[in-house]
Amino acid sequence: MKRGAPRSVAVGLLRALGAVERGYAQDASFGCKVLLCAAASASGWSGIPYCVPVMQALFHQLTTGGGRPFCSEGNASALGYEPYQACPAGLAPVQSGPDGAGDVSEVPNGNFCADLSKPQQGLRCGDGGCNTTYSTTARDPRSDPYYVDISTVNGTQRFYFSLQGY
């Protein structure tokens, strides 16, 4: 999760969920409870006693094939997943071909980065035809790969968090 996120985002989210007017976060739907806990900016959800059982229930739901919860009142996206850090400017996220010989395809969650405007010299040819090859660099994994996008009057903000450890 994004550490040090402004407290106003959490207050705005609570207002959007109606929790401030009612006064009780426990009255929110399960998806909204997950959203509130995921957006916790101070110590993260694991440092908030109320959030630990909520997030454990989420983990159980996800590991047993249950769907991802949604919070329609929170003006937020569904739970997303980005396993890798962004590629440096000018490079695109790519997945290496099956033999790892430099042929790549551009995919958002690919595990490599490549400059697709600069193919390596020559083509690599085999039984399946010829492929343009590119130099790739490995992408760094995210420690907090899950996210929700929360929209407020100040714009949309993405909050990253982890489902590991519980």
C-alpha positions in Angstrom: 0.0 0.0 0.0 1.2 3.5 -0.7 2.7 4.7 2.6 2.0 8.2 3.8 -1.1 8.7 1.7 -3.0 11.8 2.7 -5.4 11.4 5.6 -8.0 13.4 3.6 -8.3 10.5 1.1 -9.3 8.2 4.0 -11.7 10.7 5.3 -13.1 11.3 1.8 -13.5 7.6 1.4 -15.3 7.2 4.7 -17.7 10.0 3.7 -18.3 8.4 0.3 -19.1 5.1 2.1 -21.5 6.9 4.4 -19.5 5.7 7.5 -18.9 9.2 8.8 -22.6 10.1 8.9 -23.5 6.8 10.4 -20.4 6.6 12.5 -19.7 2.8 12.2 -17.3 1.3 9.7 -18.6 -2.2 10.7 -21.9 -1.3 9.0 -20.2 -1.2 5.6 -20.4 -4.1 3.1 -17.5 -6.6 3.1 -16.1 -5.1 -0.1 -16.1 -1.7 1.5 -14.5 -3.0 4.7 -11.7 -4.5 2.5 -11.4 -1.1 0.7 -11.1 0.9 3.9 -8.5 -1.5 5.3 -6.5 -1.6 2.1 -6.4 2.2 2.0 -5.1 2.5 5.5 -2.1 4.8 5.3 -0.5 5.0 8.7 0.7 1.5 9.6 -1.0 -0.5 6.9 -4.0 -2.8 7.5 -2.0 -5.3 9.5 -1.4 -2.6 12.2 -5.2 -2.0 12.7 -6.8 -4.7 14.8 -10.2 -4.2 13.2 -8.7 -4.9 9.7 -6.9 -8.1 10.5 -10.0 -10.4 10.5 -11.4 -8.5 7.5 -8.3 -9.1 5.4 -7.9 -12.7 6.6 -11.5 -13.3 5.4 -10.5 -11.8 2.1 -7.5 -14.1 1.8 -9.6 -17.1 2.6 -12.2 -16.1 0.0 -9.5 -15.6 -2.7 -7.6 -18.8 -1.9 -10.8 -20.9 -2.0 -11.8 -19.6 -5.5 -14.2 -16.9 -4.3 -14.5 -13.7 -6.3 -13.0 -10.4 -5.5 -15.2 -8.2 -3.3 -16.5 -4.9 -4.7 -17.5 -1.7 -3.0 -20.0 0.3 -5.1 -20.4 3.0 -2.4 -16.7 3.7 -2.3 -16.3 5.0 -5.8 -13.4 2.7 -6.2 -12.2 0.2 -8.8 -12.4 -3.5 -8.3 -9.3 -5.2 -6.7 -6.4 -5.1 -9.3 -3.1 -6.9 -9.5 0.3 -5.6 -10.7 3.0 -8.0 -9.9 5.9 -5.9 -11.1 7.2 -2.3 -10.7 6.7 0.0 -13.7 9.2 -0.2 -16.6 11.6 2.7 -16.9 10.5 5.5 -19.3 10.8 4.4 -22.9 10.5 0.7 -22.1 7.4 -1.5 -22.5 6.4 -4.4 -20.3 6.9 -7.6 -22.3 6.7 -11.4 -21.8 9.6 -13.5 -23.2 8.8 -16.1 -25.8 8.7 -19.8 -24.8 12.4 -20.4 -25.4 13.6 -17.1 -23.9 15.7 -16.3 -26.9 14.8 -12.6 -27.2 11.5 -12.8 -29.0 8.9 -10.9 -26.9 5.2 -9.9 -26.8 4.0 -6.7 -25.1 1.7 -7.5 -22.1 0.9 -5.2 -19.2 2.0 -7.7 -16.5 5.0 -9.1 -18.4 8.1 -9.9 -16.3 10.6 -8.1 -18.6 11.0 -4.5 -20.0 12.2 -3.9 -23.6 12.6 -0.9 -25.9 10.3 -2.1 -28.8 11.6 0.6 -31.1 15.1 -0.9 -31.1 15.2 -4.5 -32.2 18.5 -6.3 -32.0 20.3 -6.8 -35.3 19.0 -9.6 -37.5 16.1 -12.0 -37.2 16.1 -15.3 -35.3 14.6 -18.0 -37.4 13.5 -21.5 -36.6 10.8 -24.1 -37.4 8.1 -21.6 -36.5 9.3 -18.8 -38.8 11.4 -15.8 -38.0 11.1 -13.4 -35.0 12.5 -10.0 -34.3 14.5 -10.1 -31.1 14.9 -7.5 -28.4 17.2 -6.9 -25.5 15.2 -7.3 -22.2 15.8 -6.5 -18.6 13.9 -8.2 -15.7 11.3 -6.2 -13.9 11.5 -5.8 -10.2 8.6 -7.5 -8.3 6.2 -5.3 -6.2 6.1 -6.0 -2.5 2.5 -4.8 -2.5 1.0 -6.1 -5.9 -2.7 -5.6 -5.2 -4.4 -2.3 -5.6 -7.6 -0.3 -5.6 -8.2 3.0 -7.4 -10.2 5.4 -5.3 -11.8 8.5 -6.8 -12.4 11.6 -4.8 -13.0 15.2 -5.7 -9.2 15.6 -5.8 -8.9 12.9 -8.5 -8.1 9.2 -8.6 -5.5 7.7 -6.4 -4.1 4.2 -6.5 -3.5 2.4 -3.2 -1.2 -0.7 -3.3 -1.3 -3.4 -0.7 -0.2 -7.0 0.0 -2.2 -10.1 0.8 1.0 -11.8 2.1 1.6 -12.7 5.7 -1.8 -13.7 6.9 
